[in-house]
Amino acid sequence: MPRSRWIHRLFEDDDVLWWLRHLGPAFGSDPKIRGDVLGRYVLTAYAYGANLGATEVARHMRGEVSAHELYTAGNKHFTADKVHRCSADVINAPTTLDVAGMWGDGQIVAVDGLQIGT
């Protein structure tokens, strides 16, 4: 599958964090994805994570993958729990770096008083 800069970055992140390991069919007897499984997972994560949807991403892939293929991967291989575990891997990754320990053990926080409306 052709990779854009952002999609290539998602592949690189998986090489380091291995976040795609949480995804897969709900049951062992479910139909498996043929072809580039990791590529389909990355594109599906991008499609829904960027709030574009399967149809829009498939349109930009110029025939490399169909909206139905992305939709099926999202519906059959992604669940809220699986996405939460993938997100936790990515969010917690910086805490594993050596530089994170330079600011302490994470038990104390410092703020600058800036209030951000939510």
ChimeraX attribute file (.defattr): number of C-alpha atoms within 10 A of each C-alpha:
attribute: neighborCount
match mode: 1-to-1
recipient: residues
	/A:1	11
	/A:2	9
	/A:3	13
	/A:4	10
	/A:5	7
	/A:6	10
	/A:7	16
	/A:8	13
	/A:9	13
	/A:10	19
	/A:11	20
	/A:12	12
	/A:13	14
	/A:14	17
	/A:15	11
	/A:16	9
	/A:17	15
	/A:18	14
	/A:19	20
	/A:20	21
	/A:21	12
	/A:22	17
	/A:23	20
	/A:24	21
	/A:25	18
	/A:26	13
	/A:27	9
	/A:28	8
	/A:29	7
	/A:30	11
	/A:31	10
	/A:32	13
	/A:33	17
	/A:34	8
	/A:35	8
	/A:36	9
	/A:37	13
	/A:38	16
	/A:39	18
	/A:40	20
	/A:41	21
	/A:42	18
	/A:43	25
	/A:44	27
	/A:45	23
	/A:46	18
	/A:47	21
	/A:48	15
	/A:49	10
	/A:50	10
	/A:51	11
	/A:52	13
	/A:53	18
	/A:54	24
	/A:55	16
	/A:56	13
	/A:57	21
	/A:58	22
	/A:59	13
	/A:60	10
	/A:61	17
	/A:62	10
	/A:63	10
	/A:64	10
	/A:65	18
	/A:66	17
	/A:67	19
	/A:68	12
	/A:69	17
	/A:70	24
	/A:71	18
	/A:72	16
	/A:73	23
	/A:74	23
	/A:75	13
	/A:76	18
	/A:77	21
	/A:78	19
	/A:79	16
	/A:80	8
	/A:81	11
	/A:82	18
	/A:83	16
	/A:84	11
	/A:85	17
	/A:86	20
	/A:87	13
	/A:88	12
	/A:89	17
	/A:90	14
	/A:91	10
	/A:92	11
	/A:93	12
	/A:94	11
	/A:95	12
	/A:96	9
	/A:97	10
	/A:98	8
	/A:99	10
	/A:100	12
	/A:101	11
	/A:102	8
	/A:103	9
	/A:104	10
	/A:105	10
	/A:106	9
	/A:107	5
	/A:108	7
	/A:109	8
	/A:110	5
	/A:111	6
	/A:112	5
	/A:113	6
	/A:114	6
	/A:115	7
	/A:116	5
	/A:117	4
	/A:118	3
